[in-house]
Amino acid sequence: RQLGGDVINMTVVPEVVLAKELGIPYCAMALVTDYDCWKQNEDHVSVEVVMETLSKNASNSVQVFLNALKN
């Protein structure tokens, strides 16, 4: 929040650098599973809630990927 960011995520720097070096096209997609680690007004989540959201995100990301292939 101090830097103006909205989401905290893991970096993809090692992967993208190696992919570029090998000439492999690379794209990263960030999928949010919960907000309770930093949003003070959100309820804490359980593993079950995170896994349910992750499953939905996986389905959505497949659709994004398939749509990207069409274009």
Rosetta blueprint (number, residue, H / E / L):
1 R L
2 Q L
3 L L
4 G L
5 G L
6 D L
7 V L
8 I L
9 N L
10 M L
11 T L
12 V L
13 V H
14 P H
15 E H
16 V H
17 V H
18 L H
19 A H
20 K H
21 E H
22 L H
23 G L
24 I L
25 P L
26 Y L
27 C L
28 A L
29 M L
30 A L
31 L L
32 V L
33 T L
34 D L
35 Y L
36 D L
37 C L
38 W L
39 K L
40 Q L
41 N L
42 E L
43 D L
44 H L
45 V L
46 S L
47 V H
48 E H
49 V H
50 V H
51 M H
52 E H
53 T H
54 L H
55 S H
56 K H
57 N H
58 A H
59 S H
60 N H
61 S H
62 V H
63 Q H
64 V H
65 F H
66 L H
67 N H
68 A H
69 L H
70 K H
71 N L
